[in-house]
Amino acid sequence: MSSRVTLYGKPGCHLCDDARAIVQTVCAELGVEWTEVDITQDDRLFTEYGEQIPVTFVDGKQHDFWRVDPVRLRKALAG
């Protein structure tokens, strides 16, 4: 099973820590797989998302950046 949610972030980012907690909770509640990508390990990702992190993708499409709204994430995963 592939991950439906991908969280792009970097170490030491407090917004990423907040987003991770929300993604982890919502995905656990719904039984949805998720993964996290450290953008500092990929120059292209760092250039593309460095000013927007954390960035979340749902089913391969950008869903949110900077903050994750748990209600909005649940709705996207239910649809």
MDTraj code that builds the backbone (N, CA, C; nanometers):
import mdtraj as md
import numpy as np

residues = "MET SER SER ARG VAL THR LEU TYR GLY LYS PRO GLY CYS HIS LEU CYS ASP ASP ALA ARG ALA ILE VAL GLN THR VAL CYS ALA GLU LEU GLY VAL GLU TRP THR GLU VAL ASP ILE THR GLN ASP ASP ARG LEU PHE THR GLU TYR GLY GLU GLN ILE PRO VAL THR PHE VAL ASP GLY LYS GLN HIS ASP PHE TRP ARG VAL ASP PRO VAL ARG LEU ARG LYS ALA LEU ALA GLY".split()
xyz = np.array([
    [0.0855, -0.1188, 0.0000],
    [0.0000, 0.0000, 0.0000],
    [0.0891, 0.1238, 0.0000],
    [0.0613, 0.2181, -0.0880],
    [0.1397, 0.3411, -0.0928],
    [0.0765, 0.4456, -0.0008],
    [0.1567, 0.5413, 0.0363],
    [0.1101, 0.6466, 0.1265],
    [0.0171, 0.7419, 0.0541],
    [-0.0940, 0.7732, 0.1168],
    [-0.1866, 0.8716, 0.0595],
    [-0.1446, 1.0129, 0.0948],
    [-0.0742, 1.0281, 0.2082],
    [-0.0330, 1.1605, 0.2547],
    [0.1193, 1.1656, 0.2586],
    [0.1736, 1.2733, 0.2040],
    [0.3171, 1.2982, 0.2115],
    [0.3372, 1.4350, 0.2756],
    [0.4242, 1.4390, 0.3746],
    [0.4580, 1.5628, 0.4444],
    [0.6013, 1.5989, 0.4096],
    [0.6210, 1.7142, 0.3473],
    [0.7539, 1.7651, 0.3156],
    [0.7928, 1.8653, 0.4239],
    [0.9103, 1.8461, 0.4813],
    [0.9565, 1.9356, 0.5861],
    [1.1066, 1.9244, 0.6018],
    [1.1551, 1.9759, 0.7150],
    [1.2983, 1.9660, 0.7446],
    [1.3176, 1.9641, 0.8952],
    [1.4289, 1.9097, 0.9407],
    [1.4584, 1.9060, 1.0839],
    [1.4674, 2.0472, 1.1420],
    [1.4233, 2.0616, 1.2667],
    [1.4328, 2.1896, 1.3358],
    [1.3251, 2.2891, 1.2993],
    [1.2250, 2.2470, 1.2264],
    [1.1155, 2.3348, 1.1833],
    [0.9966, 2.3132, 1.2765],
    [0.9626, 2.4148, 1.3574],
    [0.8542, 2.3971, 1.4542],
    [0.7187, 2.3793, 1.3863],
    [0.6974, 2.4446, 1.2720],
    [0.5717, 2.4244, 1.1986],
    [0.5639, 2.2815, 1.1454],
    [0.6783, 2.2266, 1.1060],
    [0.6820, 2.0874, 1.0588],
    [0.6472, 1.9924, 1.1735],
    [0.6971, 2.0221, 1.2924],
    [0.6647, 1.9398, 1.4098],
    [0.5147, 1.9426, 1.4369],
    [0.4543, 2.0601, 1.4287],
    [0.3098, 2.0737, 1.4492],
    [0.2326, 1.9962, 1.3419],
    [0.2752, 2.0122, 1.2170],
    [0.2082, 1.9447, 1.1051],
    [0.2203, 1.7933, 1.1192],
    [0.3379, 1.7452, 1.1563],
    [0.3611, 1.6013, 1.1733],
    [0.2655, 1.5427, 1.2757],
    [0.2468, 1.6125, 1.3867],
    [0.1571, 1.5634, 1.4913],
    [0.0137, 1.5523, 1.4395],
    [-0.0302, 1.6513, 1.3629],
    [-0.1667, 1.6495, 1.3083],
    [-0.1815, 1.5393, 1.2043],
    [-0.0869, 1.5301, 1.1120],
    [-0.0926, 1.4273, 1.0079],
    [-0.0911, 1.2886, 1.0721],
    [-0.0037, 1.2688, 1.1681],
    [0.0073, 1.1398, 1.2357],
    [-0.1242, 1.1023, 1.3034],
    [-0.1860, 1.1963, 1.3729],
    [-0.3117, 1.1711, 1.4434],
    [-0.4255, 1.1409, 1.3470],
    [-0.4436, 1.2266, 1.2469],
    [-0.5543, 1.2093, 1.1519],
    [-0.5370, 1.0788, 1.0736],
    [-0.4174, 1.0513, 1.0266],
    [-0.3950, 0.9298, 0.9491],
    [-0.4158, 0.8043, 1.0350],
    [-0.3753, 0.8094, 1.1605],
    [-0.3975, 0.6963, 1.2502],
    [-0.5468, 0.6728, 1.2727],
    [-0.6204, 0.7809, 1.2915],
    [-0.7657, 0.7695, 1.3115],
    [-0.8338, 0.7042, 1.1924],
    [-0.7877, 0.7377, 1.0717],
    [-0.8519, 0.6914, 0.9486],
    [-0.7867, 0.5673, 0.8888],
    [-0.6777, 0.5209, 0.9493],
    [-0.6083, 0.4038, 0.8961],
    [-0.5414, 0.4308, 0.7622],
    [-0.4895, 0.5522, 0.7462],
    [-0.4286, 0.5955, 0.6205],
    [-0.2764, 0.5987, 0.6370],
    [-0.2061, 0.5465, 0.5362],
    [-0.0606, 0.5499, 0.5363],
    [-0.0105, 0.6903, 0.5028],
    [0.0999, 0.7303, 0.5672],
    [0.1608, 0.8588, 0.5360],
    [0.3115, 0.8446, 0.5424],
    [0.3794, 0.9376, 0.4787],
    [0.5245, 0.9376, 0.4782],
    [0.5746, 1.0806, 0.4923],
    [0.6978, 1.0920, 0.5379],
    [0.7591, 1.2244, 0.5533],
    [0.8860, 1.2301, 0.4710],
    [0.9080, 1.3440, 0.4052],
    [1.0263, 1.3641, 0.3220],
    [1.1028, 1.4850, 0.3757],
    [1.2325, 1.4646, 0.4011],
    [1.3215, 1.5716, 0.4467],
    [1.3744, 1.6447, 0.3235],
    [1.3286, 1.7677, 0.3030],
    [1.3665, 1.8417, 0.1822],
    [1.5137, 1.8817, 0.1801],
    [1.5814, 1.8753, 0.2942],
    [1.7239, 1.9114, 0.2952],
    [1.8084, 1.8045, 0.2278],
    [1.7496, 1.6887, 0.1987],
    [1.8228, 1.5803, 0.1348],
    [1.8097, 1.5823, -0.0179],
    [1.7373, 1.6810, -0.0710],
    [1.7136, 1.6877, -0.2156],
    [1.7131, 1.8349, -0.2579],
    [1.8121, 1.8747, -0.3362],
    [1.8249, 2.0157, -0.3760],
    [1.7007, 2.0680, -0.4470],
    [1.6416, 1.9872, -0.5350],
    [1.5229, 2.0306, -0.6083],
    [1.4063, 2.0559, -0.5130],
    [1.3835, 1.9647, -0.4193],
    [1.2743, 1.9826, -0.3228],
    [1.3003, 2.1029, -0.2331],
    [1.4257, 2.1210, -0.1924],
    [1.4595, 2.2346, -0.1063],
    [1.4326, 2.3659, -0.1784],
    [1.4700, 2.3730, -0.3059],
    [1.4457, 2.4936, -0.3853],
    [1.2961, 2.5172, -0.4035],
    [1.2233, 2.4105, -0.4320],
    [1.0802, 2.4224, -0.4607],
    [0.9962, 2.4534, -0.3373],
    [1.0270, 2.3896, -0.2235],
    [0.9402, 2.3999, -0.1062],
    [1.0032, 2.4692, 0.0143],
    [1.1272, 2.5126, 0.0033],
    [1.1992, 2.5683, 0.1169],
    [1.1292, 2.6817, 0.1901],
    [1.0533, 2.7635, 0.1179],
    [0.9838, 2.8771, 0.1791],
    [0.8399, 2.8452, 0.2193],
    [0.7927, 2.7245, 0.1889],
    [0.6529, 2.6894, 0.2146],
    [0.6347, 2.5827, 0.3215],
    [0.7425, 2.5211, 0.3669],
    [0.7267, 2.4054, 0.4557],
    [0.6574, 2.4411, 0.5858],
    [0.5874, 2.3461, 0.6407],
    [0.5618, 2.2136, 0.5874],
    [0.4603, 2.2175, 0.4730],
    [0.4800, 2.1271, 0.3779],
    [0.3877, 2.1129, 0.2657],
    [0.3293, 1.9728, 0.2722],
    [0.1982, 1.9622, 0.2602],
    [0.1346, 1.8309, 0.2589],
    [0.0736, 1.8036, 0.1218],
    [0.0860, 1.6799, 0.0816],
    [0.0239, 1.6299, -0.0403],
    [-0.0719, 1.5184, -0.0028],
    [-0.1871, 1.5160, -0.0673],
    [-0.2836, 1.4075, -0.0507],
    [-0.3066, 1.3473, -0.1878],
    [-0.2849, 1.2183, -0.1978],
    [-0.3015, 1.1463, -0.3243],
    [-0.2257, 1.2130, -0.4384],
    [-0.1034, 1.2600, -0.4076],
    [-0.0160, 1.3148, -0.5099],
    [-0.0391, 1.4600, -0.5474],
    [-0.1370, 1.5244, -0.4852],
    [-0.1663, 1.6647, -0.5157],
    [-0.1427, 1.7506, -0.3922],
    [-0.0850, 1.8705, -0.4142],
    [-0.0588, 1.9579, -0.3003],
    [-0.1897, 1.9940, -0.2318],
    [-0.1883, 1.9782, -0.0994],
    [-0.3085, 1.9994, -0.0191],
    [-0.2975, 2.1281, 0.0639],
    [-0.1868, 2.1451, 0.1329],
    [-0.1675, 2.2595, 0.2224],
    [-0.0197, 2.2940, 0.2317],
    [0.0075, 2.4120, 0.2852],
    [0.1438, 2.4489, 0.3229],
    [0.1377, 2.5384, 0.4450],
    [0.2475, 2.5455, 0.5179],
    [0.2664, 2.6175, 0.6442],
    [0.1892, 2.5565, 0.7601],
    [0.0632, 2.5312, 0.7444],
    [-0.0169, 2.4732, 0.8533],
    [-0.1037, 2.3617, 0.7965],
    [-0.1369, 2.2659, 0.8823],
    [-0.2273, 2.1582, 0.8431],
    [-0.3535, 2.1720, 0.9265],
    [-0.4659, 2.1860, 0.8597],
    [-0.5958, 2.1935, 0.9250],
    [-0.6494, 2.0506, 0.9347],
    [-0.6647, 1.9976, 1.0564],
    [-0.7080, 1.8579, 1.0700],
    [-0.8455, 1.8303, 1.0088],
    [-0.9371, 1.9251, 1.0163],
    [-1.0707, 1.9061, 0.9590],
    [-1.0603, 1.8968, 0.8067],
    [-0.9843, 1.9856, 0.7496],
    [-0.9654, 1.9859, 0.6034],
    [-0.8944, 1.8581, 0.5567],
    [-0.7970, 1.8120, 0.6333],
    [-0.7242, 1.6894, 0.5979],
    [-0.8185, 1.5691, 0.6050],
    [-0.8987, 1.5601, 0.7107],
    [-0.9959, 1.4502, 0.7216],
    [-1.0920, 1.4498, 0.6028],
    [-1.1391, 1.5677, 0.5660],
    [-1.2341, 1.5800, 0.4546],
    [-1.1676, 1.5337, 0.3237],
    [-1.0429, 1.5726, 0.3007],
    [-0.9719, 1.5330, 0.1787],
    [-0.9523, 1.3817, 0.1737],
    [-0.9246, 1.3227, 0.2881],
    [-0.9012, 1.1781, 0.2921],
    [-1.0306, 1.0974, 0.2840],
    [-1.1406, 1.1567, 0.3223],
    [-1.2697, 1.0877, 0.3174],
    [-1.3292, 1.0904, 0.1772],
    [-1.2891, 1.1909, 0.0985],
    [-1.3468, 1.2107, -0.0341],
    [-1.2945, 1.1192, -0.1396],
])
top = md.Topology()
chain = top.add_chain()
for i, resn in enumerate(residues, 1):
    res = top.add_residue(resn, chain, resSeq=i)
    for name in ("N", "CA", "C"):
        top.add_atom(name, md.element.get_by_symbol(name[0]), res)
traj = md.Trajectory(xyz[None], top)
